């Protein structure tokens, strides 16, 4: 489909396609995207840095309720030589004044999870493209509200899931599309990352240790730890689900049909606190979140998917990807590949040579551009996709339906566990349009 035809067709009110605004966000051809940022803590600051690297982005407004975050952001912008951003602060509703501005084309939301849905809905109602950090919402109803708001307002929503752009992940996507693994049968992914010192004062990254969380703590320990006390389920499914969805054409010729989740006992966080500070009260908290949560999903085309959430126990980082088909398998834990009739019998071979051969064209083209960006360059790619979508008035490559599909696994997983591991029907946010939609992710610079 030609770009002009895609844009034209995208304005038609179909349930299966994100609807672009009926009135142009850009009155005339713009050279710069004018951004507002809601939340400029550690993750928001990464997006600030990405914006400062670009000549086609102007950071016009920032919002946060903490002066410490605003100060760091203010200094970073000043150091770059770019104009200062207007600041909004003073309370949880301060972001609404930012949204009242008519000169902002799009917003980046990087606040704690509990605020994402309401802030994104308000932003779409104000006519601004939304790039939101994971996750989209806390309940199934939250996810439907995001979809309905995007469809009603015609304003696109994009989850800023950066792992979709990881270099090895995209090389494997290239291999999948070229049939190297044959017909896919099974895929795995997840979030397997020791977060104990992030959940307690973020000590590993910045602050030198500690066992505190909540209001008196710093960074993510202020809010993220509480979710591990209150909820039991896959709290953070999108890192694993996003890439797997691209491999299996989810929402684009395929869909998740149902899921079931299982949760282990919760011992890791209490044990960690007790080790660092014997007899500390935080070691006696009854953490609901199991140390290992596993979710199995079925697909309409017959594939299975396994997602693992593992953040409370000592372990090296790994997202646990596995792609397996009729001709071979890739596993990221050992960075190895086996291809039938090509690899030596019954022996893994290093993935490096395969990744060099099938390196994704976008990485070949933009490796230098991404070299200064966070998370090994992937932050540049996801930010670039969002910015180009705004500039070109296009639906983002990770659209509202993809966004809520990878995110809704969190509340569905919690419901499955709460109901004794009962299977949960997976909602079809596209209302049947998944059967006609095509997978265009990463086929050009902005994802299409």
C-alpha positions in Angstrom: 0.0 0.0 0.0 1.3 3.4 -0.9 1.9 5.8 2.0 -0.7 8.3 0.8 -3.2 5.4 0.4 -2.4 4.2 3.9 -2.9 7.6 5.5 -6.1 8.1 3.6 -7.5 4.7 4.6 -6.3 5.2 8.2 -8.8 8.1 8.6 -11.7 5.8 7.9 -13.6 4.8 11.1 -12.6 1.1 11.2 -12.3 -0.8 14.5 -9.2 -2.5 13.3 -7.0 0.5 12.6 -6.0 3.4 14.7 -7.8 6.4 13.5 -5.8 9.5 12.7 -7.1 12.9 13.8 -9.8 14.3 11.6 -8.1 17.7 11.8 -4.4 17.9 11.1 -2.2 18.2 14.2 0.1 20.2 12.0 -1.6 23.1 10.4 1.4 23.4 8.0 4.4 21.3 7.2 6.5 21.4 10.4 10.2 20.9 10.7 10.1 20.1 14.4 7.9 18.1 16.7 7.0 20.1 19.8 7.0 17.7 22.8 5.7 17.8 26.3 6.9 15.4 28.9 4.8 14.1 31.8 7.2 12.5 34.3 10.9 13.3 34.1 12.3 10.8 36.6 14.9 8.3 35.5 12.9 6.9 32.5 11.6 10.2 31.5 15.1 11.6 31.6 16.2 9.0 29.1 13.5 10.3 26.7 14.6 13.9 27.4 18.2 12.9 26.4 16.8 11.2 23.3 15.0 14.4 22.4 18.0 16.6 23.0 20.0 14.6 20.4 17.6 15.5 17.6 17.3 18.7 15.6 13.7 17.9 14.7 12.5 17.9 18.3 11.8 20.9 20.5 11.1 20.1 24.2 8.7 22.9 25.1 7.2 21.7 28.4 8.0 19.3 31.2 5.9 18.2 34.2 6.9 16.4 37.4 5.8 16.7 41.1 9.4 16.4 42.4 11.8 19.3 42.3 14.8 16.9 42.2 13.7 15.4 38.9 12.9 18.9 37.5 16.3 20.2 38.5 18.2 17.4 36.8 16.1 17.8 33.7 16.5 21.6 33.7 20.3 21.3 34.0 20.5 18.6 31.2 18.5 20.9 28.8 20.7 23.9 29.7 23.9 21.9 29.2 22.7 20.9 25.7 22.3 24.6 24.7 18.6 24.1 23.9 15.9 26.6 25.1 14.6 26.0 28.6 11.3 24.1 28.8 8.3 25.5 30.7 7.8 23.6 33.9 4.6 22.4 35.4 4.5 21.1 39.0 2.6 21.4 42.3 0.3 18.4 42.3 -0.9 15.3 40.5 -3.1 17.3 38.2 -0.4 19.7 37.1 0.0 17.8 33.8 -3.5 19.0 32.8 -2.1 22.5 32.4 0.6 21.2 30.1 -2.1 19.5 28.0 -4.0 22.7 27.7 -1.2 24.1 25.6 -2.1 24.3 21.9 1.5 24.4 20.6 2.3 20.8 21.7 2.1 18.1 19.1 2.8 15.0 21.3 3.5 14.0 24.8 5.8 11.4 26.4 4.4 9.8 29.5 6.9 8.3 31.9 5.1 8.4 35.3 4.4 5.5 37.7 2.1 2.9 36.3 -1.0 3.9 38.2 -1.1 7.2 36.3 -0.6 6.0 32.7 -4.2 5.3 31.7 -5.8 8.6 33.0 -2.9 10.8 31.7 -2.9 9.1 28.3 -6.7 9.4 28.0 -6.5 13.1 28.9 -3.7 13.6 26.4 -5.6 12.0 23.5 -8.7 14.0 24.4 -6.5 17.1 24.1 -5.5 16.1 20.6 -1.9 15.1 21.3 -0.1 12.0 20.1 0.8 9.8 23.1 4.0 7.9 23.6 3.6 6.1 26.9 6.0 4.0 28.9 4.8 0.5 29.9 2.4 -0.5 31.1 -0.8 0.9 29.6 -3.2 0.4 32.5 -3.8 -1.7 35.7 -7.2 -3.2 34.8 -8.9 -4.7 31.7 -11.3 -1.7 31.7 -8.3 0.6 31.6 -7.1 -1.0 28.4 -10.5 -0.8 26.8 -10.7 2.9 27.7 -7.5 3.6 26.0 -8.7 1.9 22.8 -12.1 3.6 22.9 -10.5 7.0 23.5 -8.0 6.6 20.6 -10.8 5.5 18.3 -13.2 8.2 19.3 -10.7 11.1 19.3 -8.7 9.8 16.3 -5.4 10.3 18.2 -2.8 7.6 18.1 -1.3 5.9 21.1 2.1 4.1 21.2 3.6 2.0 24.0 7.4 2.9 24.0 8.5 -0.8 24.2 12.2 -0.5 23.3 13.0 -4.2 23.4 11.2 -4.6 20.1 14.2 -2.7 18.6 17.0 -4.6 20.3 19.6 -5.5 17.7 19.5 -9.3 18.2 15.7 -9.2 18.5 15.4 -7.4 15.1 18.0 -9.8 13.5 15.8 -12.7 14.6 12.8 -10.9 13.2 14.6 -10.6 9.9 15.4 -14.4 10.1 11.8 -15.2 10.8 10.6 -13.2 7.9 13.1 -14.9 5.6 11.9 -18.4 6.8 15.2 -19.4 8.5 13.3 -21.1 11.4 10.6 -22.5 9.1 7.0 -22.3 10.4 7.0 -21.0 13.9 5.6 -23.3 16.6 6.6 -21.8 20.0 8.1 -18.6 21.4 9.2 -17.5 24.8 10.3 -14.2 26.4 9.9 -12.4 29.7 11.4 -10.1 32.2 14.2 -11.9 34.1 16.1 -9.3 35.9 17.3 -9.0 39.5 15.4 -5.8 40.7 15.9 -6.3 44.4 18.1 -3.2 44.8 15.8 -1.2 42.5 12.7 -2.1 44.6 14.6 -1.1 47.7 16.0 2.4 47.2 17.5 1.7 43.8 20.8 1.1 45.4 22.6 -0.7 42.6 22.0 2.0 40.1 22.5 5.2 42.2 22.2 5.3 45.9 24.4 2.7 47.5 22.0 0.2 48.9 19.2 0.2 51.4 16.0 -1.6 52.3 13.5 1.2 52.3 10.6 1.8 49.8 7.7 4.1 49.6 7.5 7.8 50.3 10.9 8.0 52.1 12.8 6.1 49.4 14.2 7.3 46.1 13.4 6.7 42.4 11.3 3.6 41.5 11.4 2.3 45.1 8.9 5.1 45.9 6.1 3.3 44.0 7.1 0.2 42.2 7.7 -2.0 45.3 4.1 -1.5 46.5 2.9 -3.4 43.4 4.9 -6.4 44.6 3.1 -6.2 47.9 -0.4 -5.8 46.5 -0.5 -7.8 43.3 0.4 -11.3 42.1 0.8 -11.7 38.4 3.1 -10.8 35.5 3.6 -7.2 36.5 5.7 -6.3 33.5 4.9 -8.4 30.4 5.7 -6.1 27.5 9.5 -6.7 27.2 8.9 -10.3 26.4 5.5 -10.0 24.7 6.3 -7.1 22.3 9.0 -8.9 20.3 7.1 -12.2 20.3 4.1 -10.5 18.9 6.1 -9.3 16.0 7.5 -12.8 15.4 4.0 -14.4 15.4 2.1 -11.6 13.7 -0.2 -11.0 16.7 -3.0 -8.6 15.8 -1.9 -8.9 12.1 -3.1 -12.3 10.9 -2.9 -13.9 14.3 -4.0 -13.2 17.8 -3.7 -14.4 21.4 -6.9 -16.4 22.3 -6.4 -17.2 26.0 -3.9 -17.4 28.8 -3.2 -19.1 32.1 -0.7 -18.0 34.8 1.1 -19.7 37.7 2.9 -18.1 40.5 5.6 -19.5 42.9 5.9 -18.7 46.5 7.2 -15.2 47.4 10.5 -15.4 49.4 13.0 -13.4 47.5 12.3 -9.9 48.6 11.9 -10.7 52.3 15.1 -12.8 52.2 17.0 -9.9 50.6 15.9 -7.4 53.2 16.8 -9.8 56.0 20.2 -10.3 54.6 21.0 -6.6 54.4 19.2 -5.5 57.6 18.4 -8.4 60.0 15.1 -8.0 61.7 14.1 -5.0 59.6 10.3 -4.7 59.5 10.3 -4.8 55.7 11.6 -8.4 55.9 8.2 -9.4 57.6 6.0 -8.0 54.9 3.8 -10.6 53.1 4.7 -9.9 49.5 2.0 -11.2 47.2 4.0 -11.2 44.0 5.5 -14.6 43.4 9.2 -14.8 42.8 8.5 -16.6 39.5 5.4 -16.0 37.5 4.8 -17.9 34.3 2.1 -17.2 31.7 1.2 -19.5 28.8 -0.7 -18.2 25.9 -2.4 -19.8 23.0 -2.6 -18.3 19.5 -5.3 -18.5 16.9 -2.8 -20.0 14.4 -1.8 -22.8 16.8 1.4 -21.5 18.3 2.1 -21.3 22.1 3.9 -18.6 24.0 5.5 -18.7 27.4 6.3 -15.5 29.3 8.3 -15.4 32.6 8.4 -12.7 35.2 11.4 -13.2 37.5 12.7 -10.1 39.4 13.0 -11.1 43.1 15.9 -13.6 43.1 19.6 -13.4 42.4 20.3 -14.0 38.8 22.0 -12.4 35.7 19.9 -10.3 33.4 18.1 -12.2 30.5 14.8 -11.7 28.8 14.7 -15.4 28.0 13.8 -15.3 24.4 13.2 -18.5 22.4 12.0 -18.8 18.9 11.4 -22.3 17.6 10.0 -23.5 14.3 10.1 -26.5 12.0 13.6 -25.7 10.8 15.4 -24.5 13.9 15.6 -22.5 17.2 17.2 -19.4 18.7 17.7 -19.0 22.5 19.0 -15.7 23.8 20.1 -17.2 27.2 23.1 -18.9 25.6 23.0 -16.6 22.5 22.9 -19.7 20.3 21.1 -21.0 17.2 20.5 -24.4 15.7 19.3 -24.7 12.1 18.4 -28.2 10.8 20.6 -29.5 8.1 22.9 -26.4 8.5 24.2 -26.5 12.0 26.4 -29.4 13.1 24.3 -32.3 14.3 22.9 -31.8 17.8 25.3 -28.9 18.6 24.4 -25.3 19.3 26.4 -22.7 17.4 27.0 -19.1 18.4 24.4 -16.7 17.2 26.9 -14.0 16.3 27.6 -15.1 12.7 23.9 -15.5 12.1 23.2 -12.0 13.5 25.9 -10.5 11.4 24.4 -12.1 8.3 20.8 -11.1 9.1 21.5 -7.8 10.8 18.3 -5.8 10.4 18.6 -3.1 7.7 17.4 -0.4 10.2 20.3 -1.2 12.5 22.8 -1.1 9.6 21.5 2.3 8.5 21.2 3.9 12.0 23.9 2.3 14.1 25.8 5.6 14.3 22.6 7.6 15.1 21.8 5.2 18.0 25.3 5.0 19.4 24.7 7.7 22.1 21.2 6.5 23.1 20.3 4.5 26.2 19.9 0.7 26.5 22.5 -0.1 23.9 20.9 2.2 21.3 17.3 0.8 21.4 16.0 4.0 23.0 16.9 5.9 19.8 14.9 3.5 17.6 11.7 3.6 19.7 11.9 7.3 20.1 12.6 7.8 16.4 9.7 5.7 15.4 7.4 7.8 17.6 8.7 11.1 16.4 8.5 10.2 12.7 5.0 9.0 13.2 4.0 12.4 14.6 5.9 14.3 11.9 4.3 12.3 9.1 0.9 12.1 10.8 0.9 8.3 10.7 -0.2 5.5 12.9 2.8 4.4 15.0 4.4 1.0 14.3 3.3 -0.1 17.8 -0.2 1.1 17.6 -2.9 1.3 20.2 -4.1 -2.3 19.6 -0.5 -3.7 19.9 0.1 -1.5 23.0 -2.9 -2.8 24.9 -2.4 -6.4 23.8 1.1 -6.6 25.3 0.1 -4.8 28.4 -3.3 -6.4 29.3 -1.4 -9.6 30.0 -0.7 -8.1 33.5 -4.3 -7.9 34.8 -5.3 -11.1 33.0 -2.4 -12.9 34.6 -3.3 -11.6 38.0 -6.9 -12.7 37.5 -5.9 -16.2 36.4 -3.7 -16.7 39.5 -6.4 -15.3 41.8 -8.9 -17.7 40.3 -6.7 -20.8 41.0 -4.9 -20.7 37.7 -8.1 -20.5 35.7 -7.6 -19.8 31.9 -8.7 -16.3 30.8 -10.2 -15.4 27.5 -8.0 -12.9 25.7 -9.9 -9.8 24.5 -9.8 -9.0 20.8 -9.2 -5.2 20.9 -9.3 -5.1 17.1 -12.8 -6.5 17.0 -12.0 -9.0 14.3 -9.8 -6.7 12.2 -6.7 -8.7 13.1 -7.6 -11.1 10.3 -7.0 -8.4 7.7 -4.2 -6.3 9.2 -0.7 -6.8 7.9 2.6 -6.8 9.9 4.6 -3.8 8.8 6.8 -3.4 11.8 10.3 -2.1 11.1 9.9 -2.1 7.3 11.1 1.5 7.1 12.5 4.1 9.4 9.2 4.9 11.2 8.1 1.2 11.4 6.0 0.9 8.3 
